Amino acid sequence: MNKKKKPFLGMPAPLGYVPGLGRGATGFTTRSDIGPARDANDPVDDRHAPPGKRTVGDQMKKSQAADDDDEDLNDTNYDEFNGYAGSLFSSGPYEKDDEEADAIYAALDKRMDERRKERREQREKEEIEKYRMERPKIQQQFSDLKRKLAEVTEEEWLSIPEVGDARNKRQRNPRYEKLTPVPDSFFAKHLQTGENHTSVDPRQTQFGGLNTPYPGGLNTPYPGGMTPGLMTPGTGELDMRKIGQARNTLMDMRLSQVSDSVSGQTVVDPKGYLTDLNSMIPTHGGDINDIKKARLLLKSVRETNPHHPPAWIASARLEEVTGKLQVARNLIMKGTEMCPKSEDVWLEAARLQPGDTAKAVVAQAVRHLPQSVRIYIRAAELETDIRAKKRVLRKALEHVPNSVRLWKAAVELEEPEDARIMLSRAVECCPTSVELWLALARLETYENARKVLNKARENIPTDRHIWITAAKLEEANGNTQMVEKIIDRAITSLRANGVEINREQWIQDAEECDKAGSVATCQAVMRAVIGIGIEEEDRKHTWMEDADSCVAHSALECARAIYAYALQVFPSKKSVWLRAAYFEKNHGTRESLEALLQRAVAHCPKAEVLWLMGAKSKWLAGDVPAARSILALAFQANPNSEEIWLAAVKLESENNEYERARRLLAKARSSAPTARLKKCPHSTPLWLLLSRLEEKVGQLTRARAILEKARLRNPKNPGLWLESVRLEYRAGLKNIASTLMAKALQECPNSGVLWSEAVFLEARPQRKTKSVDALKRCEHDPHVLLAVAKLFWSERKITKAREWFHRTVKIDSDLGDAWAFFYRFELQHGTEEQREEVKRRCENAEPRHGELWCATSKDIANWQRKIGEILVLVAARIKNTF
């Protein structure tokens, strides 16, 4: 048995073995393998087969088409690099040599992938970093805030309130919807209501209308018809078919409103769409629905009018705002294709594209718009190298030689010598550009600059800046005598060429000359135009306003020129001399002030204040003999002036010349016939001193009688009434003091001193009401404003109190009490800088009046103290018991 057994039995078949292949027993099929024969039109066994697969022939065609699809060898399916899209040998057997070949190719691919792995991973890492930088994650956006959580203490963390449920009761406890099956009769009834009737129901014509089916109802007044509508009158049932028809009708109406029925072209202004878009685009990643609406709106504009540049620009900016930069670039490039002659579209495309791509876009824009200055400027801005910028601008000037903007940009990049050469060519190409002419004149020498400006005047005879520049040129080279002539010739020439001389423009030019240091030019311009276009009766008022305006603009030489011209026209006006003197005192030098005052007293010798200002200036400078000589001249001009006598006495006493001061006072008493040196039987201070003397010795009744007698002698005197009120208040009789204050306010209703005292006579709850009444009566009285400031101070309203103190000292800077209270307030509630500011302003104001101020300043112990020292002393005496 073993000898007869074949050796290959039980062994695996060799590779590629097919049984029966050697004896030809392969490749045939019997009927039992495929079943009974069928005709092509015989139906298949599947009764539910879809159309196209219900017969044997249909399925055979389908399988043949599938085989053809597997091996599509058409030329359209062939690629030069990849070959056919499908595999040519997919239908063949997959043998061992195929597997070995695939393994070899896989090893090669792995080897090549390892060679490029490091570079590929680096590139992918950079792309991911760039993407994360442009669109960071939420956790990255809040990383800095999360780091700050480390600084939160445990107490702060525990004090964070718990998050409650902010929903309402219905949202917190939703009720499940109940579903009830609908009976078939409901559907049948509604199907009947949707039918169309071709005949009239006899019930509808029996009574000439529709008889309602409910007993006791009313017949409809309309004979023989049903009311059309979406809801039947009796049942309230809704016809969904009619709702759909109405919706379609409404949509047709809206479409017909925005489109032309003939050509289909839109009749809506596209700018309106873009205007609406500006309010729809979110600036902080807002609601996505708004972005979708804006995108849809812009798409409609682009499709309706594809050659409208703003539509493409707005679309690109919308995508840029939403973070889709590549989509924005694609849209704007599409816009350049549709609108190749639009500067704005090309510039927007260059802005959105990165560096090298932007240069390519600008180059393409130049080919379409070779005359566009803005595109050339953008091309120069994209270049980083100075030489490249120069090359671009010079190429631009070849195409657009008459562009002032291009010439200015090109000149700015050149050295001074090359810039001069370019400007000489620029003024030839642009002879009407004042800026180029002036720039060339600045780079030329003195002689050449004069020639350039003369040539500029010939080309542009109507521009004032050329004349002003010529005057500044002469002044800079020391030829100041020509400045006045040039400005006069400028006015004459411009008028001859029909140019209206605008006074405000020329004054503004003079202010610019002043700031540039051209003093002679600015003064010449002021003298030439200051009187143009002004009525004779308005000259003084207008010129003083112009001088104040120049001072506000820091154009001091212009203001000085205005004062000098005004003094030439009005040499005897004391007010003009005073304004000019105060200007020199605040903004000039001591020498200029003294020179002005010498001229002033020569023209206005009777003006005592001018003499006194001159003497004080000399005294402050330490030149006492000069001050004495000025006062001696003042005596000659004003022999009986009490102010000059007192100034002379003060000058001697301040310099410890007491004997000379006594002699001057004796001489003054004998020669000065003023009221203050005579007997004053009706003097209020004397009555006050007498009553206080009686009060001091304890004679309260006698002091009260003296004040009553004084009030009879001097009716409507607020000072006497105030002393009467205070007398009763110091005696502890507050009711009598309030009664007297009411009588005083009836007799002197507009006295700010009385109203300020009345505010603090009231109890604290009524003080605010009283202060309102005081402000109604005396709105601009410094005593009332001071009382309001003290009221806010007492209520610890620091900001309001400081504001009212500022108002008080602004209205009356001579009231020393206001400055003292202000300084005391800053000592308690202000900073060192604020205290120094109040003190500095008080020293500049030099206050001389005020009850507390005069009591300290006129004290013999303080007779040589300065203003700042007196301010500190008065503030120290103030007790804020109000």
Secondary structure, 3 states (H helix, E strand, C coil): CCCCCCCCCCCCCCCCCCCCCCCCCCCCCCHHHHCCCCCCCCECCCCCCCCCCCEHHHHHHHHHHHHHHHCCCCHHHEECCCEECCCCCCCCCCCHHHHHHHHHHHHHHHHHHHHHHHHHHHHHHHHHHHHHHHCCCHHHHCHHHHHHHHHCCHHHHHCCCCCCCCCCHHHHCCCCCCCCCCCHHHHHHHHHHCCCCCCCCHHHHHCCCCCCCCCCCCCCCCCCCCCCCCECCCCCCECHHHHHHHHHHHHHHHHHHHECCCCCCECCCHHHHHHHHHHHCCCCCCCHHHHHHHHHHHHHHHHHCCCCHHHHHHHHHHHHHCCCHHHHHHHHHHHHHHCCCCHHHHHHHHHHCCHHHHHHHHHHHHHHCCCCHHHHHHHHHHCCCHHHHHHHHHHHHHHCCCCHHHHHHHHHCCCHHHHHHHHHHHHHHCCCCHHHHHHHHHHCCHHHHHHHHHHHHHHCCCCHHHHHHHHHHHHHCCCCHHHHHHHHHHHHHHHHCCCCCCHHHHHHHHHHHHHHCCHHHHHHHHHHHCCCCCCHHHHHHHHHHHHHHHHHCCCHHHHHHHHHHHHHHCCCCHHHHHHHHHHHHHHCCHHHHHHHHHHHHHHCCCCHHHHHHHHHHHHHCCCHHHHHHHHHHHHHHCCCCHHHHHHHHHHHHHCCCHHHHHHHHHHHHHHCCCHHHCCCCCCHHHHHHHHHHHHHCCCHHHHHHHHHHHHHHCCCCHHHHHHHHHHHHHCCCHHHHHHHHHHHHHHCCCCHHHHHHHHHHCCHHHHHHHHHHHHHHCCCCHHHHHHHHHHHHHCCCHHHHHHHHHHHHHHCCCEHHHHHHHHHHHHHHCCHHHHHHHHHHHHHHCCCECHHHHHHHCCHHHCCCCHHHHHHHHHHHCCCCC
